[in-house]
Amino acid sequence: MINPFSLADEHTAVDLQAYLSRAKRLDPDGLVRLRAFGSVLAAYVAPIYSGNLMDSGPTVLGLRTCELAEPAEVDVLVPIGAVQERLARLVGQGDETAEFKIQLLETQRAPWAGISPPRQGWQQVGTINESRLTQIARDGIAEVAASLPESVGGPIAARIRGEIWGRGIDLESKVPTGAAFAAAGLGFLTENEEVGLYVAEGWIRLSSEHGHVLAKAATKF
């Protein structure tokens, strides 16, 4: 049995619910890693990831944090749908005294959960405008669609997607195209916002008002 945790209020629950709904659209069978060592819960998802730790393909993670009602110790990897089911029971009760407690039964495993981006040492190196990231995401989606006939599946499809989403948007920033896709798909972008660009130990991070995208720095352009 995994340690239970309580979200701060209904607004927090609704916000987490919306984030996970977007993540599930990007990866219908996706998992979410929930981590808390205190009063803040970090929810990691992986819209784009390699099949194993030895693969050189892209790894792109989404991160959104939310406030807990009280400190908790949590580190669990569970299906997005399992958390959605529990949130659906909590939201809309109309009870101002309701406790937004979540209890999850068991943790799972996934290759991307063993790939941990740095927690410290990030340095801001610039910004990227939302309009550019949105266009890069649209162009990437179109390229994936054009490159994958309906008859192509499995490893071949994964390789093609990996080549497209792992390609850098430019040599200077080393931001993979997949990071723009994740930022747009997870609802992190606001019109004309300047999104912060950070680097640390071979990783890049896009940080907006609504969340963060962490990705391995691109090596192909």
HELIX and SHEET records of a PDB file:
HELIX    1   1 GLU A   10  LEU A   26  1                                  17    
HELIX    2   2 ILE A   80  LEU A   90  1                                  11    
HELIX    3   3 PRO A  111  GLY A  114  5                                   4    
HELIX    4   4 GLU A  130  SER A  147  1                                  18    
HELIX    5   5 GLY A  154  GLY A  166  1                                  13    
HELIX    6   6 THR A  177  GLY A  185  1                                   9    
SHEET    1   A 2 PHE A   5  LEU A   7  0                                        
SHEET    2   A 2 PHE A 100  ILE A 102 -1                                        
SHEET    1   B 6 LEU A  31  ILE A  48  0                                        
SHEET    2   B 6 VAL A  60  PRO A  79 -1                                        
SHEET    3   B 6 GLY A 211  LYS A 216 -1                                        
SHEET    4   B 6 TRP A 203  SER A 208 -1                                        
SHEET    5   B 6 GLU A 194  ALA A 200 -1                                        
SHEET    6   B 6 GLN A 123  ASN A 129 -1                                        
END                                                                             
